[in-house]
Amino acid sequence: MFCPHCGNSIADNTKFCPFCGASTGASDAAAPQTNPTASYSDPYASQAPTNTPPTYTPPQQPSTPPSYMPNFNAAGLAKVPKAKYTNIVAIIAAVVFFISMFLPFISASAMGFTQSATFMDCIATGDPLLVIMILFMIVIIILQAAKAPQAATIVLAALSLIFLLIEVGVANSMVSDYSSMGVSVSYSFGFWLMLLAHIAILASGPIHKAVVKK
């Protein structure tokens, strides 16, 4: 470079001219500049949010979908549950059975004399079938009070009726042995009332439904 005052050639960046002593106006050597962009780092770069979409999990479906259709049987008809009810007709018929036990059940006639006996008198002979008939009627009343299936009542009434007919057959066979002596047997009001009670229990299902509909 050259001195601006004396024009002599001097070294670069010399503040004072060595020839005239005047100030050359040169400044200190500029500090080496660094690339600002090279050393700059964004403090928020590491904190930038990651826009990861949420994972959608579909709701689990039941293995067997609920059925909203009525249950159909093989014939295509909807199954209707059997209603449980107390069969009043069967209870009344069973009570009639117990009433008939104390009425004249059988009568025997011989030589102008007639002797009657009740169902209770026949039980005194120790016949087990008669005792079983009474137990069946007690169970029928209990089943109806508990609203049990009507089939059980029908079965017990049918068995009791069979036992009653067996007793009638036994009585007829015994009397036939004395028929030559003029002995005859007839069945009184108690027997027919007991027979009617059995028939009413067997038909109590339709009778009860007919009475309820009215």
N, CA and C atoms as a LAMMPS dump frame, in Angstrom:
ITEM: TIMESTEP
0
ITEM: NUMBER OF ATOMS
642
ITEM: BOX BOUNDS ff ff ff
-5.0000000000000000e+02 5.0000000000000000e+02
-5.0000000000000000e+02 5.0000000000000000e+02
-5.0000000000000000e+02 5.0000000000000000e+02
ITEM: ATOMS id mol type element x y z
1 1 1 N 0.839 -1.188 0
2 1 2 C 0 0 0
3 1 3 C 0.886 1.253 0
4 2 1 N 0.335 2.418 -0.241
5 2 2 C 1.086 3.691 -0.304
6 2 3 C 0.575 4.631 0.755
7 3 1 N 1.482 5.4 1.306
8 3 2 C 1.107 6.398 2.323
9 3 3 C 0.287 7.48 1.65
10 4 1 N -0.816 7.859 2.209
11 4 2 C -1.654 8.9 1.599
12 4 3 C -1.049 10.304 1.732
13 5 1 N -0.011 10.449 2.552
14 5 2 C 0.564 11.781 2.746
15 5 3 C 1.825 11.973 1.924
16 6 1 N 2.765 10.988 2.023
17 6 2 C 4.031 11.168 1.309
18 6 3 C 4.114 10.357 0.044
19 7 1 N 3.242 9.394 -0.117
20 7 2 C 3.195 8.586 -1.325
21 7 3 C 4.197 7.472 -1.369
22 8 1 N 4.943 7.24 -0.285
23 8 2 C 5.902 6.137 -0.285
24 8 3 C 5.168 4.809 -0.105
25 9 1 N 5.807 3.794 -0.619
26 9 2 C 5.244 2.448 -0.507
27 9 3 C 5.553 1.891 0.871
28 10 1 N 4.542 1.49 1.538
29 10 2 C 4.685 0.926 2.88
30 10 3 C 3.987 -0.448 2.921
31 11 1 N 4.27 -1.156 3.999
32 11 2 C 3.664 -2.493 4.136
33 11 3 C 2.153 -2.38 4.378
34 12 1 N 1.504 -3.414 4.004
35 12 2 C 0.045 -3.432 4.185
36 12 3 C -0.311 -3.409 5.669
37 13 1 N -1.424 -2.77 5.964
38 13 2 C -1.991 -2.694 7.313
39 13 3 C -1.064 -1.962 8.281
40 14 1 N -0.196 -1.028 7.776
41 14 2 C 0.659 -0.205 8.647
42 14 3 C -0.125 1.018 9.076
43 15 1 N -0.192 1.272 10.415
44 15 2 C -0.975 2.397 10.919
45 15 3 C -0.281 3.74 10.687
46 16 1 N 1.046 3.778 10.852
47 16 2 C 1.79 5.047 10.684
48 16 3 C 2.852 4.872 9.607
49 17 1 N 2.989 5.821 8.817
50 17 2 C 3.989 5.772 7.725
51 17 3 C 5.391 5.883 8.322
52 18 1 N 6.31 4.987 8
53 18 2 C 7.667 5.06 8.553
54 18 3 C 8.5 6.205 7.958
55 19 1 N 7.978 6.801 6.916
56 19 2 C 8.732 7.869 6.263
57 19 3 C 8.313 9.235 6.78
58 20 1 N 6.995 9.448 6.829
59 20 2 C 6.548 10.78 7.277
60 20 3 C 5.907 10.752 8.637
61 21 1 N 5.652 9.601 9.173
62 21 2 C 5.065 9.468 10.509
63 21 3 C 3.584 9.769 10.557
64 22 1 N 3.002 10.052 9.409
65 22 2 C 1.554 10.336 9.412
66 22 3 C 0.771 9.031 9.525
67 23 1 N -0.44 9.202 10.025
68 23 2 C -1.32 8.023 10.163
69 23 3 C -1.836 7.613 8.79
70 24 1 N -1.757 6.368 8.568
71 24 2 C -2.226 5.862 7.265
72 24 3 C -3.732 5.571 7.259
73 25 1 N -4.355 5.554 8.453
74 25 2 C -5.812 5.263 8.545
75 25 3 C -6.167 3.789 8.405
76 26 1 N -5.147 2.939 8.424
77 26 2 C -5.444 1.492 8.307
78 26 3 C -5.938 0.95 9.65
79 27 1 N -6.865 0.078 9.641
80 27 2 C -7.421 -0.545 10.867
81 27 3 C -6.751 -1.874 11.133
82 28 1 N -7.068 -2.383 12.363
83 28 2 C -6.498 -3.692 12.713
84 28 3 C -7.003 -4.768 11.769
85 29 1 N -6.164 -5.73 11.635
86 29 2 C -6.566 -6.849 10.761
87 29 3 C -7.872 -7.452 11.244
88 30 1 N -8.71 -7.543 10.3
89 30 2 C -10.045 -8.08 10.664
90 30 3 C -9.931 -9.53 11.098
91 31 1 N -10.615 -9.762 12.128
92 31 2 C -10.611 -11.153 12.631
93 31 3 C -11.266 -12.057 11.618
94 32 1 N -10.692 -13.19 11.492
95 32 2 C -11.288 -14.119 10.517
96 32 3 C -12.745 -14.402 10.86
97 33 1 N -13.514 -14.224 9.823
98 33 2 C -14.947 -14.45 9.997
99 33 3 C -15.287 -15.908 9.731
100 34 1 N -16.167 -16.336 10.535
101 34 2 C -16.648 -17.724 10.365
102 34 3 C -18.029 -17.701 9.742
103 35 1 N -18.32 -18.756 9.13
104 35 2 C -19.634 -18.864 8.48
105 35 3 C -20.721 -18.961 9.558
106 36 1 N -21.56 -17.909 9.663
107 36 2 C -22.57 -17.938 10.741
108 36 3 C -23.542 -19.092 10.602
109 37 1 N -23.721 -19.429 9.37
110 37 2 C -24.702 -20.52 9.194
111 37 3 C -24.142 -21.869 9.561
112 38 1 N -22.766 -21.949 9.561
113 38 2 C -22.15 -23.247 9.854
114 38 3 C -22.239 -23.589 11.322
115 39 1 N -22.108 -22.515 12.205
116 39 2 C -22.122 -22.784 13.647
117 39 3 C -23.495 -22.626 14.272
118 40 1 N -24.487 -22.191 13.486
119 40 2 C -25.827 -21.97 14.064
120 40 3 C -26.602 -23.285 14.068
121 41 1 N -27.153 -23.5 15.2
122 41 2 C -28.016 -24.684 15.308
123 41 3 C -29.346 -24.273 15.909
124 42 1 N -30.39 -24.783 15.354
125 42 2 C -31.742 -24.449 15.823
126 42 3 C -32.024 -25.186 17.135
127 43 1 N -32.205 -24.415 18.254
128 43 2 C -32.444 -25.095 19.549
129 43 3 C -33.744 -25.877 19.581
130 44 1 N -34.653 -25.568 18.663
131 44 2 C -35.955 -26.239 18.689
132 44 3 C -36.052 -27.373 17.68
133 45 1 N -34.851 -27.568 17
134 45 2 C -34.911 -28.6 15.96
135 45 3 C -35.158 -29.98 16.562
136 46 1 N -34.515 -30.249 17.732
137 46 2 C -34.678 -31.569 18.343
138 46 3 C -36.032 -31.751 19.019
139 47 1 N -36.709 -30.585 19.238
140 47 2 C -37.993 -30.652 19.919
141 47 3 C -39.158 -30.563 18.957
142 48 1 N -38.871 -30.673 17.714
143 48 2 C -39.957 -30.572 16.739
144 48 3 C -40.919 -31.746 16.933
145 49 1 N -42.205 -31.486 16.986
146 49 2 C -43.174 -32.57 17.207
147 49 3 C -43.211 -33.517 16.025
148 50 1 N -43.398 -34.734 16.376
149 50 2 C -43.531 -35.749 15.322
150 50 3 C -45.015 -35.961 15.056
151 51 1 N -45.414 -35.691 13.89
152 51 2 C -46.824 -35.81 13.516
153 51 3 C -47.146 -37.253 13.126
154 52 1 N -47.134 -38.125 14.175
155 52 2 C -47.469 -39.534 13.937
156 52 3 C -48.966 -39.726 14.138
157 53 1 N -49.676 -40.173 13.141
158 53 2 C -51.13 -40.329 13.287
159 53 3 C -51.456 -41.395 14.321
160 54 1 N -52.531 -41.204 15.125
161 54 2 C -52.9 -42.21 16.136
162 54 3 C -53.319 -43.516 15.476
163 55 1 N -53.016 -44.581 16.194
164 55 2 C -53.368 -45.914 15.694
165 55 3 C -54.814 -46.226 16.062
166 56 1 N -55.628 -46.571 15.091
167 56 2 C -57.048 -46.867 15.316
168 56 3 C -57.229 -48.362 15.542
169 57 1 N -57.815 -48.672 16.667
170 57 2 C -58.102 -50.073 16.987
171 57 3 C -59.603 -50.286 16.923
172 58 1 N -60.075 -51.055 15.973
173 58 2 C -61.531 -51.248 15.869
174 58 3 C -62.058 -52.015 17.066
175 59 1 N -63.294 -51.738 17.484
176 59 2 C -63.876 -52.474 18.621
177 59 3 C -64.025 -53.944 18.29
178 60 1 N -63.803 -54.752 19.33
179 60 2 C -63.893 -56.193 19.139
180 60 3 C -65.348 -56.612 19.009
181 61 1 N -65.595 -57.404 18.024
182 61 2 C -66.933 -57.915 17.795
183 61 3 C -67.091 -59.254 18.499
184 62 1 N -68.273 -59.537 19.065
185 62 2 C -68.479 -60.848 19.689
186 62 3 C -68.369 -61.952 18.666
187 63 1 N -67.839 -63.088 19.137
188 63 2 C -67.664 -64.225 18.235
189 63 3 C -68.992 -64.692 17.656
190 64 1 N -70.042 -64.604 18.47
191 64 2 C -71.374 -64.979 17.997
192 64 3 C -72.273 -63.762 18.095
193 65 1 N -72.716 -63.219 16.991
194 65 2 C -73.55 -62.016 17.05
195 65 3 C -74.864 -62.307 17.745
196 66 1 N -75.376 -61.34 18.519
197 66 2 C -76.649 -61.565 19.205
198 66 3 C -77.769 -61.764 18.204
199 67 1 N -78.644 -62.655 18.555
200 67 2 C -79.762 -62.953 17.671
201 67 3 C -80.984 -62.182 18.131
202 68 1 N -81.569 -61.447 17.196
203 68 2 C -82.774 -60.691 17.487
204 68 3 C -84.006 -61.35 16.866
205 69 1 N -83.822 -62.557 16.38
206 69 2 C -84.925 -63.272 15.76
207 69 3 C -85.407 -64.347 16.718
208 70 1 N -86.703 -64.639 16.728
209 70 2 C -87.199 -65.713 17.6
210 70 3 C -86.631 -67.045 17.2
211 71 1 N -86.518 -67.914 18.183
212 71 2 C -85.978 -69.245 17.948
213 71 3 C -87.032 -70.106 17.265
214 72 1 N -86.655 -70.718 16.153
215 72 2 C -87.595 -71.509 15.389
216 72 3 C -87.198 -72.972 15.471
217 73 1 N -88.201 -73.81 15.532
218 73 2 C -87.932 -75.237 15.54
219 73 3 C -87.886 -75.764 14.118
220 74 1 N -87.796 -77.081 13.992
221 74 2 C -87.649 -77.67 12.664
222 74 3 C -88.868 -77.413 11.797
223 75 1 N -90.021 -77.256 12.391
224 75 2 C -91.234 -77.017 11.614
225 75 3 C -91.374 -75.574 11.189
226 76 1 N -90.461 -74.706 11.627
227 76 2 C -90.523 -73.308 11.232
228 76 3 C -91.384 -72.459 12.135
229 77 1 N -91.852 -73.011 13.232
230 77 2 C -92.704 -72.273 14.146
231 77 3 C -91.891 -71.805 15.33
232 78 1 N -92.207 -70.606 15.805
233 78 2 C -91.475 -70.045 16.935
234 78 3 C -91.768 -70.854 18.186
235 79 1 N -90.71 -71.105 18.946
236 79 2 C -90.858 -71.84 20.195
237 79 3 C -91.379 -70.909 21.276
238 80 1 N -92.503 -71.233 21.82
239 80 2 C -93.112 -70.437 22.88
240 80 3 C -92.918 -71.185 24.19
241 81 1 N -92.291 -70.562 25.196
242 81 2 C -92.1 -71.259 26.466
243 81 3 C -93.424 -71.595 27.119
244 82 1 N -93.47 -72.78 27.711
245 82 2 C -94.696 -73.204 28.355
246 82 3 C -94.908 -72.422 29.644
247 83 1 N -96.103 -71.871 29.751
248 83 2 C -96.418 -71.072 30.929
249 83 3 C -96.725 -71.998 32.103
250 84 1 N -96.227 -71.634 33.272
251 84 2 C -96.492 -72.39 34.48
252 84 3 C -97.631 -71.708 35.227
253 85 1 N -98.56 -72.505 35.7
254 85 2 C -99.711 -71.939 36.379
255 85 3 C -100.23 -72.952 37.393
256 86 1 N -101.083 -72.46 38.277
257 86 2 C -101.735 -73.317 39.259
258 86 3 C -103.076 -73.755 38.705
259 87 1 N -103.251 -75.052 38.556
260 87 2 C -104.485 -75.601 37.996
261 87 3 C -105.512 -75.726 39.12
262 88 1 N -106.406 -74.754 39.17
263 88 2 C -107.411 -74.74 40.231
264 88 3 C -108.343 -75.939 40.108
265 89 1 N -108.644 -76.336 38.872
266 89 2 C -109.555 -77.469 38.663
267 89 3 C -108.973 -78.744 39.274
268 90 1 N -107.67 -78.961 39.093
269 90 2 C -107.031 -80.151 39.658
270 90 3 C -107.051 -80.122 41.182
271 91 1 N -106.842 -78.943 41.754
272 91 2 C -106.869 -78.841 43.219
273 91 3 C -108.265 -79.139 43.755
274 92 1 N -109.288 -78.578 43.096
275 92 2 C -110.666 -78.823 43.541
276 92 3 C -111.013 -80.306 43.418
277 93 1 N -110.587 -80.927 42.316
278 93 2 C -110.872 -82.354 42.13
279 93 3 C -110.174 -83.198 43.192
280 94 1 N -108.957 -82.823 43.577
281 94 2 C -108.254 -83.556 44.63
282 94 3 C -108.973 -83.413 45.972
283 95 1 N -109.515 -82.217 46.228
284 95 2 C -110.278 -82.018 47.467
285 95 3 C -111.544 -82.87 47.453
286 96 1 N -112.189 -82.95 46.287
287 96 2 C -113.376 -83.805 46.154
288 96 3 C -113.019 -85.267 46.424
289 97 1 N -111.825 -85.674 46
290 97 2 C -111.367 -87.04 46.277
291 97 3 C -111.333 -87.299 47.781
292 98 1 N -110.781 -86.359 48.543
293 98 2 C -110.69 -86.557 49.994
294 98 3 C -112.075 -86.541 50.636
295 99 1 N -112.999 -85.766 50.084
296 99 2 C -114.364 -85.769 50.623
297 99 3 C -115.035 -87.12 50.38
298 100 1 N -114.789 -87.681 49.185
299 100 2 C -115.431 -88.961 48.849
300 100 3 C -114.935 -90.102 49.729
301 101 1 N -113.777 -89.928 50.353
302 101 2 C -113.238 -90.984 51.21
303 101 3 C -114.127 -91.262 52.417
304 102 1 N -114.911 -90.261 52.839
305 102 2 C -115.734 -90.41 54.045
306 102 3 C -117.2 -90.679 53.709
307 103 1 N -117.514 -90.828 52.435
308 103 2 C -118.881 -91.14 52.014
309 103 3 C -118.997 -92.635 51.753
310 104 1 N -120.207 -93.171 51.753
311 104 2 C -120.382 -94.605 51.455
312 104 3 C -119.735 -94.962 50.123
313 105 1 N -118.819 -95.903 50.167
314 105 2 C -118.023 -96.241 48.987
315 105 3 C -118.53 -97.52 48.313
316 106 1 N -118.803 -98.537 49.105
317 106 2 C -119.258 -99.824 48.581
318 106 3 C -120.308 -100.4 49.534
319 107 1 N -121.255 -101.098 48.963
320 107 2 C -122.327 -101.705 49.768
321 107 3 C -122.458 -103.176 49.396
322 108 1 N -122.623 -103.982 50.405
323 108 2 C -122.819 -105.426 50.204
324 108 3 C -124.195 -105.812 50.742
325 109 1 N -124.914 -106.584 49.95
326 109 2 C -126.272 -107.002 50.334
327 109 3 C -126.34 -108.522 50.362
328 110 1 N -126.993 -109.039 51.413
329 110 2 C -127.175 -110.491 51.534
330 110 3 C -128.363 -110.771 52.438
331 111 1 N -129.256 -111.598 51.957
332 111 2 C -130.406 -112.025 52.744
333 111 3 C -131.203 -110.828 53.259
334 112 1 N -131.338 -109.829 52.428
335 112 2 C -132.144 -108.674 52.794
336 112 3 C -131.436 -107.655 53.653
337 113 1 N -130.19 -107.898 53.97
338 113 2 C -129.43 -106.945 54.773
339 113 3 C -128.383 -106.257 53.882
340 114 1 N -128.162 -105.005 54.172
341 114 2 C -127.191 -104.216 53.393
342 114 3 C -126.18 -103.595 54.346
343 115 1 N -124.943 -103.753 54.005
344 115 2 C -123.856 -103.185 54.803
345 115 3 C -123.002 -102.288 53.896
346 116 1 N -122.799 -101.056 54.32
347 116 2 C -122.005 -100.094 53.545
348 116 3 C -120.668 -99.857 54.223
349 117 1 N -119.704 -99.503 53.423
350 117 2 C -118.358 -99.202 53.931
351 117 3 C -117.804 -98.001 53.171
352 118 1 N -117.061 -97.193 53.871
353 118 2 C -116.419 -96.038 53.24
354 118 3 C -115.024 -96.425 52.742
355 119 1 N -114.42 -95.489 52.038
356 119 2 C -113.056 -95.716 51.559
357 119 3 C -112.096 -95.851 52.735
358 120 1 N -112.348 -95.115 53.796
359 120 2 C -111.502 -95.208 54.98
360 120 3 C -111.622 -96.583 55.63
361 121 1 N -112.826 -97.172 55.575
362 121 2 C -112.987 -98.525 56.109
363 121 3 C -112.177 -99.53 55.299
364 122 1 N -112.104 -99.299 54.002
365 122 2 C -111.315 -100.201 53.152
366 122 3 C -109.824 -100.063 53.435
367 123 1 N -109.387 -98.844 53.767
368 123 2 C -107.975 -98.635 54.093
369 123 3 C -107.599 -99.396 55.357
370 124 1 N -108.555 -99.524 56.263
371 124 2 C -108.281 -100.219 57.525
372 124 3 C -107.919 -101.678 57.304
373 125 1 N -108.247 -102.211 56.154
374 125 2 C -107.889 -103.6 55.864
375 125 3 C -106.404 -103.751 55.555
376 126 1 N -105.696 -102.642 55.387
377 126 2 C -104.26 -102.688 55.137
378 126 3 C -103.88 -102.794 53.677
379 127 1 N -104.766 -102.377 52.778
380 127 2 C -104.465 -102.434 51.342
381 127 3 C -103.496 -101.3 50.996
382 128 1 N -102.294 -101.605 50.507
383 128 2 C -101.314 -100.537 50.236
384 128 3 C -101.694 -99.647 49.054
385 129 1 N -102.436 -100.178 48.087
386 129 2 C -102.803 -99.366 46.925
387 129 3 C -103.685 -98.184 47.319
388 130 1 N -104.547 -98.395 48.287
389 130 2 C -105.422 -97.31 48.732
390 130 3 C -104.61 -96.205 49.406
391 131 1 N -103.598 -96.595 50.162
392 131 2 C -102.733 -95.601 50.81
393 131 3 C -101.944 -94.82 49.761
394 132 1 N -101.479 -95.521 48.735
395 132 2 C -100.722 -94.848 47.671
396 132 3 C -101.607 -93.846 46.935
397 133 1 N -102.875 -94.174 46.741
398 133 2 C -103.798 -93.242 46.084
399 133 3 C -103.909 -91.938 46.872
400 134 1 N -103.983 -92.061 48.185
401 134 2 C -104.061 -90.855 49.022
402 134 3 C -102.781 -90.036 48.897
403 135 1 N -101.642 -90.703 48.903
404 135 2 C -100.368 -89.988 48.759
405 135 3 C -100.283 -89.284 47.41
406 136 1 N -100.774 -89.923 46.364
407 136 2 C -100.762 -89.3 45.044
408 136 3 C -101.567 -88 45.049
409 137 1 N -102.723 -88.011 45.689
410 137 2 C -103.559 -86.812 45.715
411 137 3 C -102.904 -85.688 46.517
412 138 1 N -102.214 -86.054 47.581
413 138 2 C -101.494 -85.032 48.351
414 138 3 C -100.392 -84.414 47.501
415 139 1 N -99.669 -85.245 46.763
416 139 2 C -98.597 -84.743 45.9
417 139 3 C -99.163 -83.865 44.791
418 140 1 N -100.32 -84.221 44.257
419 140 2 C -100.941 -83.403 43.204
420 140 3 C -101.232 -81.999 43.711
421 141 1 N -101.764 -81.891 44.907
422 141 2 C -102.047 -80.565 45.471
423 141 3 C -100.756 -79.778 45.659
424 142 1 N -99.71 -80.442 46.139
425 142 2 C -98.423 -79.762 46.334
426 142 3 C -97.854 -79.303 44.997
427 143 1 N -97.933 -80.135 43.978
428 143 2 C -97.411 -79.767 42.657
429 143 3 C -98.155 -78.574 42.074
430 144 1 N -99.455 -78.55 42.253
431 144 2 C -100.221 -77.423 41.715
432 144 3 C -99.941 -76.14 42.49
433 145 1 N -99.75 -76.257 43.78
434 145 2 C -99.404 -75.065 44.564
435 145 3 C -98.041 -74.528 44.167
436 146 1 N -97.121 -75.418 43.762
437 146 2 C -95.778 -75.005 43.344
438 146 3 C -95.706 -74.68 41.856
439 147 1 N -96.835 -74.735 41.146
440 147 2 C -96.882 -74.452 39.701
441 147 3 C -95.933 -75.36 38.925
442 148 1 N -95.946 -76.618 39.288
443 148 2 C -95.107 -77.6 38.599
444 148 3 C -95.724 -77.94 37.244
445 149 1 N -94.946 -78.56 36.36
446 149 2 C -95.503 -78.966 35.062
447 149 3 C -96.731 -79.854 35.23
448 150 1 N -97.715 -79.641 34.366
449 150 2 C -98.98 -80.354 34.49
450 150 3 C -98.848 -81.839 34.163
451 151 1 N -97.799 -82.203 33.451
452 151 2 C -97.634 -83.609 33.083
453 151 3 C -97.512 -84.503 34.312
454 152 1 N -96.838 -84.017 35.346
455 152 2 C -96.677 -84.813 36.565
456 152 3 C -98.029 -85.073 37.224
457 153 1 N -98.892 -84.069 37.22
458 153 2 C -100.228 -84.238 37.8
459 153 3 C -101.037 -85.267 37.021
460 154 1 N -100.945 -85.208 35.704
461 154 2 C -101.696 -86.153 34.874
462 154 3 C -101.221 -87.584 35.113
463 155 1 N -99.918 -87.766 35.226
464 155 2 C -99.373 -89.113 35.446
465 155 3 C -99.835 -89.672 36.79
466 156 1 N -99.775 -88.854 37.832
467 156 2 C -100.194 -89.329 39.157
468 156 3 C -101.685 -89.649 39.182
469 157 1 N -102.49 -88.808 38.534
470 157 2 C -103.932 -89.067 38.498
471 157 3 C -104.24 -90.343 37.718
472 158 1 N -103.51 -90.575 36.632
473 158 2 C -103.73 -91.789 35.844
474 158 3 C -103.368 -93.038 36.648
475 159 1 N -102.26 -92.985 37.377
476 159 2 C -101.872 -94.128 38.21
477 159 3 C -102.89 -94.374 39.32
478 160 1 N -103.372 -93.302 39.925
479 160 2 C -104.365 -93.457 40.992
480 160 3 C -105.657 -94.067 40.451
481 161 1 N -106.05 -93.65 39.242
482 161 2 C -107.258 -94.224 38.637
483 161 3 C -107.063 -95.714 38.334
484 162 1 N -105.878 -96.07 37.879
485 162 2 C -105.589 -97.495 37.622
486 162 3 C -105.686 -98.306 38.911
487 163 1 N -105.139 -97.754 40.005
488 163 2 C -105.228 -98.462 41.29
489 163 3 C -106.683 -98.61 41.736
490 164 1 N -107.491 -97.578 41.486
491 164 2 C -108.906 -97.648 41.866
492 164 3 C -109.626 -98.751 41.087
493 165 1 N -109.341 -98.835 39.799
494 165 2 C -109.974 -99.876 38.986
495 165 3 C -109.481 -101.262 39.388
496 166 1 N -108.228 -101.357 39.812
497 166 2 C -107.721 -102.649 40.304
498 166 3 C -108.485 -103.081 41.548
499 167 1 N -108.745 -102.137 42.451
500 167 2 C -109.489 -102.458 43.671
501 167 3 C -110.911 -102.889 43.343
502 168 1 N -111.499 -102.244 42.337
503 168 2 C -112.849 -102.643 41.925
504 168 3 C -112.841 -104.071 41.387
505 169 1 N -111.829 -104.378 40.584
506 169 2 C -111.741 -105.74 40.056
507 169 3 C -111.542 -106.772 41.148
508 170 1 N -110.735 -106.445 42.144
509 170 2 C -110.518 -107.376 43.257
510 170 3 C -111.811 -107.593 44.036
511 171 1 N -112.554 -106.504 44.277
512 171 2 C -113.814 -106.625 45.022
513 171 3 C -114.829 -107.462 44.251
514 172 1 N -114.905 -107.265 42.947
515 172 2 C -115.86 -108.044 42.145
516 172 3 C -115.509 -109.531 42.146
517 173 1 N -114.193 -109.831 42.108
518 173 2 C -113.799 -111.245 42.117
519 173 3 C -114.112 -111.907 43.457
520 174 1 N -114.002 -111.147 44.536
521 174 2 C -114.311 -111.707 45.849
522 174 3 C -115.807 -111.947 46.003
523 175 1 N -116.604 -111.035 45.471
524 175 2 C -118.055 -111.184 45.605
525 175 3 C -118.571 -112.332 44.746
526 176 1 N -117.912 -112.545 43.613
527 176 2 C -118.378 -113.623 42.726
528 176 3 C -118.296 -114.986 43.407
529 177 1 N -117.41 -115.125 44.369
530 177 2 C -117.298 -116.394 45.088
531 177 3 C -118.512 -116.642 45.987
532 178 1 N -119.198 -115.55 46.375
533 178 2 C -120.344 -115.687 47.269
534 178 3 C -121.654 -115.387 46.551
535 179 1 N -121.597 -115.31 45.238
536 179 2 C -122.827 -114.995 44.501
537 179 3 C -123.871 -116.091 44.659
538 180 1 N -123.414 -117.331 44.821
539 180 2 C -124.367 -118.436 44.997
540 180 3 C -125.127 -118.327 46.311
541 181 1 N -124.58 -117.554 47.247
542 181 2 C -125.221 -117.361 48.548
543 181 3 C -126.08 -116.106 48.561
544 182 1 N -126.241 -115.506 47.395
545 182 2 C -127.099 -114.33 47.311
546 182 3 C -126.43 -113.045 47.743
547 183 1 N -125.103 -113.045 47.781
548 183 2 C -124.378 -111.829 48.162
549 183 3 C -124.127 -110.996 46.907
550 184 1 N -124.434 -109.726 46.975
551 184 2 C -124.207 -108.802 45.854
552 184 3 C -123.517 -107.547 46.371
553 185 1 N -122.779 -106.931 45.48
554 185 2 C -122.03 -105.724 45.837
555 185 3 C -122.411 -104.605 44.879
556 186 1 N -122.599 -103.442 45.406
557 186 2 C -122.875 -102.246 44.592
558 186 3 C -121.978 -101.113 45.077
559 187 1 N -121.703 -100.227 44.173
560 187 2 C -120.817 -99.098 44.501
561 187 3 C -121.664 -97.864 44.762
562 188 1 N -121.38 -97.232 45.87
563 188 2 C -122.212 -96.129 46.335
564 188 3 C -121.7 -94.786 45.835
565 189 1 N -122.3 -93.736 46.384
566 189 2 C -122.029 -92.375 45.922
567 189 3 C -120.563 -92.002 46.085
568 190 1 N -119.921 -92.468 47.139
569 190 2 C -118.519 -92.128 47.364
570 190 3 C -117.614 -92.633 46.254
571 191 1 N -117.914 -93.842 45.749
572 191 2 C -117.097 -94.394 44.661
573 191 3 C -117.237 -93.556 43.396
574 192 1 N -118.471 -93.241 43.031
575 192 2 C -118.687 -92.484 41.796
576 192 3 C -118.118 -91.073 41.907
577 193 1 N -118.19 -90.512 43.093
578 193 2 C -117.606 -89.185 43.273
579 193 3 C -116.081 -89.248 43.154
580 194 1 N -115.478 -90.306 43.68
581 194 2 C -114.029 -90.473 43.563
582 194 3 C -113.619 -90.71 42.11
583 195 1 N -114.412 -91.502 41.402
584 195 2 C -114.125 -91.737 39.984
585 195 3 C -114.225 -90.437 39.192
586 196 1 N -115.239 -89.636 39.502
587 196 2 C -115.397 -88.349 38.82
588 196 3 C -114.236 -87.411 39.135
589 197 1 N -113.707 -87.47 40.349
590 197 2 C -112.566 -86.623 40.717
591 197 3 C -111.336 -86.984 39.889
592 198 1 N -111.123 -88.272 39.665
593 198 2 C -109.99 -88.686 38.835
594 198 3 C -110.14 -88.189 37.398
595 199 1 N -111.334 -88.34 36.855
596 199 2 C -111.567 -87.89 35.477
597 199 3 C -111.381 -86.38 35.364
598 200 1 N -111.831 -85.65 36.389
599 200 2 C -111.682 -84.189 36.361
600 200 3 C -110.215 -83.777 36.39
601 201 1 N -109.397 -84.488 37.151
602 201 2 C -107.964 -84.159 37.192
603 201 3 C -107.312 -84.434 35.839
604 202 1 N -107.678 -85.552 35.214
605 202 2 C -107.097 -85.881 33.914
606 202 3 C -107.476 -84.853 32.852
607 203 1 N -108.673 -84.292 32.968
608 203 2 C -109.127 -83.291 31.993
609 203 3 C -108.992 -81.873 32.525
610 204 1 N -108.259 -81.71 33.618
611 204 2 C -108.193 -80.389 34.257
612 204 3 C -107.459 -79.357 33.41
613 205 1 N -106.495 -79.803 32.589
614 205 2 C -105.757 -78.848 31.76
615 205 3 C -106.658 -78.084 30.817
616 206 1 N -107.382 -78.753 29.913
617 206 2 C -108.299 -78.026 29.02
618 206 3 C -109.408 -77.295 29.761
619 207 1 N -109.916 -77.905 30.855
620 207 2 C -110.983 -77.238 31.607
621 207 3 C -110.479 -75.936 32.218
622 208 1 N -109.275 -75.967 32.783
623 208 2 C -108.709 -74.76 33.398
624 208 3 C -108.516 -73.66 32.359
625 209 1 N -107.983 -74.005 31.192
626 209 2 C -107.762 -73 30.147
627 209 3 C -109.085 -72.409 29.663
628 210 1 N -110.125 -73.249 29.565
629 210 2 C -111.423 -72.745 29.126
630 210 3 C -112.028 -71.795 30.154
631 211 1 N -111.849 -72.109 31.43
632 211 2 C -112.386 -71.24 32.488
633 211 3 C -111.633 -69.919 32.536
634 212 1 N -110.306 -69.958 32.372
635 212 2 C -109.5 -68.736 32.434
636 212 3 C -109.829 -67.807 31.275
637 213 1 N -110.055 -68.354 30.073
638 213 2 C -110.365 -67.517 28.913
639 213 3 C -111.673 -66.763 29.097
640 214 1 N -112.614 -67.354 29.821
641 214 2 C -113.88 -66.666 30.062
642 214 3 C -113.698 -65.495 31.016
